Amino acid sequence: MAIMATDQIFLTCVIILLYVLPITTKAIAVPLKTTQDPAHSQSNRAVSPRLFDTLEELSRIVDVSYCIGTTGVHQPFDCLSRCKEFPGFELITTWSTGHLISDSCGYIALSHPPHPKRILVAFRGTYSITDTIIDLSAYPQAYVPYMPKDGDDKDVPECSNCTVHAGFLTSWLNTRTIVLDHVSAAREQYLDYEVVLVGHSLGGAVAALAGLEMQIRGWQPRVTTFGEPKVGNREFVQFLDKAFNLGSFSSAPSNAEQWQFRRVTHANDPVPLLPFERWGYDMHAGEIFISKDTLPPSLSDVKLCDGNRDMRCIYGAESTVASKINALKFRTTCGKWRSGISNPANRAALISRSSDQEVMGVTSDIERHQMPFGLPWNLIPSKFRLWELFFAHRDYFWRLGLCVPGGDPSGWRLGYWSENL
């Protein structure tokens, strides 16, 4: 409990800083420890061009969900953001259960030919960094797979000693009836359509819980998440891995395009490292890692990961040797930094210097390696660098999370994507 209280102090300190100083900084690569298994060479870790294109498309599909709760998504499939990029889509419904941490937003749509035949369910992430931090500090609660209705003789497997994040579970339960009813009806009408779930950020955690229930029901969904936080404890992870046939390269399908669950992570994104492992949370398998910390990634930047603790992927960022030393330095510098930003002259100067860069996400080389007022960037472990969410946590093929034409304006300068859509 003392350890958890200390972590809560860290999160509280970060929340205060985020409220006082709305800054953004560019993500910097964290050296990852690597373990090379000769049986799993770099060539075996490469994704195919087809899978790369599939993931890129899914990132744009989930980006549309950020219009829910703002300008909206309307039938047949119209919105202020990327809807025009999917002329074969048909909107079934949208949902927004509210604005609390445990609420959820998203949409359900049909993907008709010439696109692949799919029943799409997209789960939106959070707009608020502070909500994210608070949400990722919640306590776990027991996880029980769904209970069959009377007359349903389906044998539901038991998840012994499983716990999940309370906020994620509540969010799924608040959304469950809407999603299951519409997806069930669509499956009956479109028998040859695949159920595809996609989520970003906290929406990825809800997609994981939704996908797991659908898998237990026998619906065989394909789930893809971007920046998904840890959902539950080790027993829950083992239950999910078994349900989706995930695990090491030796136990999972050799072709990653056949993976039923793909958990996409990004260099320096702290959210997949949260909630903390010391709180009893663990990552599940099925990870695909984007090693490049800037946009756009190339085919060679996207790698398959072995199991749920591949040191060459996001897990390596949580296990750096210097993490305890860096955390200690963070404790001693946090008070000094907070004093610095409380000075009106310092705050005004910083805001003036960064206001133009903040819109487009541009920082100098020096600023990329330092935090404001001389706080060294590289002294802070990834799991404590939560203020970089606006970049590393959003940079999944595109900069996600803003409902405007063409997506986030900071991505407009990326001519590669515009020319190759």
LINDA-V911863 format. One record per run of one state. SS is the DSSP state (a for helix, b for strand, c for the rest). FROM is the first residue (numbers start at 1). LEN is the number of residues. If there is no record, write none. Layout:
BEGIN
SS/FROM/LEN
SS/FROM/LEN
END
This chain:
BEGIN
c/1/1
a/2/19
c/21/21
a/42/4
b/46/1
c/47/2
a/49/19
c/68/5
b/73/2
c/75/3
b/78/2
c/80/3
a/83/3
c/86/3
b/89/8
c/97/8
b/105/7
c/112/6
b/118/6
c/124/5
a/129/7
c/136/4
b/140/3
c/143/20
b/163/3
a/166/24
c/190/4
b/194/7
c/201/1
a/202/15
c/217/5
b/222/5
c/227/5
b/232/1
c/233/1
a/234/10
c/244/12
a/256/3
c/259/2
b/261/6
c/267/4
a/271/3
c/274/3
a/277/3
c/280/2
b/282/1
c/283/4
b/287/4
c/291/8
a/299/3
b/302/3
c/305/10
a/315/4
c/319/4
a/323/20
c/343/1
a/344/17
c/361/4
a/365/5
b/370/1
c/371/1
a/372/3
c/375/1
b/376/1
a/377/3
c/380/2
a/382/3
c/385/1
a/386/5
c/391/4
b/395/1
c/396/3
b/399/1
c/400/9
a/409/3
c/412/3
a/415/6
c/421/1
END
